[in-house]
């Protein structure tokens, strides 16, 4: 059942990416989307606070 529980996290990630980045920016081409999402995922993993995270940098995993 690992796959079923992983899907929850992936769905949440893409929901956040769509509402916090994609819909706001309205990319006109794939290159712009690739660059913008690359920057967003860096922000998401290292700077953005995560609800329920027990450590400041949720991108590094739990101790």
C-alpha positions as CSV (number, residue, x, y, z in Angstrom):
1,X,0.0,0.0,0.0
2,X,3.0,2.3,-0.1
3,X,2.0,3.5,-3.6
4,X,-1.5,4.5,-2.4
5,X,-0.2,6.6,0.5
6,X,2.5,8.2,-1.6
7,X,-0.1,9.5,-4.0
8,X,-1.5,11.8,-1.3
9,X,1.8,13.7,-1.1
10,X,2.2,14.0,-4.8
11,X,-1.3,15.3,-5.3
12,X,-0.8,17.9,-2.6
13,X,2.5,19.0,-4.2
14,X,0.9,19.5,-7.6
15,X,-2.1,21.3,-6.1
16,X,0.3,23.7,-4.4
17,X,2.4,24.1,-7.5
18,X,-0.7,24.9,-9.6
19,X,-2.3,27.4,-7.2
20,X,0.9,29.1,-6.0
21,X,2.8,29.2,-9.3
22,X,1.3,28.0,-12.6
23,X,-2.1,29.7,-12.4
24,X,-0.5,33.0,-11.2
25,X,2.2,33.1,-13.9
26,X,0.3,31.8,-16.9
27,X,3.3,30.6,-18.8
28,X,3.3,31.1,-22.5
29,X,5.7,28.4,-23.5
30,X,7.3,25.2,-22.1
31,X,10.7,26.8,-21.5
32,X,9.2,29.4,-19.2
33,X,7.2,26.8,-17.4
34,X,10.2,24.6,-16.9
35,X,12.3,27.5,-15.5
36,X,9.5,28.8,-13.3
37,X,8.7,25.4,-11.8
38,X,12.3,24.7,-11.2
39,X,12.6,27.8,-9.1
40,X,9.2,27.1,-7.4
41,X,10.3,23.6,-6.4
42,X,13.6,25.0,-5.0
43,X,11.4,27.4,-2.9
44,X,9.0,24.6,-2.0
45,X,11.7,22.3,-0.8
46,X,13.9,24.7,1.1
47,X,12.0,27.9,2.1
48,X,8.3,27.4,2.1
49,X,6.8,26.3,5.5
50,X,5.0,23.0,5.4
51,X,1.9,22.3,7.5
52,X,2.6,19.6,10.0
53,X,6.4,19.5,9.3
54,X,8.4,18.7,12.4
55,X,11.6,20.3,11.1
56,X,12.1,23.6,9.3
57,X,13.4,22.1,6.0
58,X,10.7,19.5,5.1
59,X,12.6,18.6,1.9
60,X,15.3,16.8,3.9
61,X,13.0,14.3,5.6
62,X,12.3,13.5,9.2
63,X,15.0,12.6,11.7
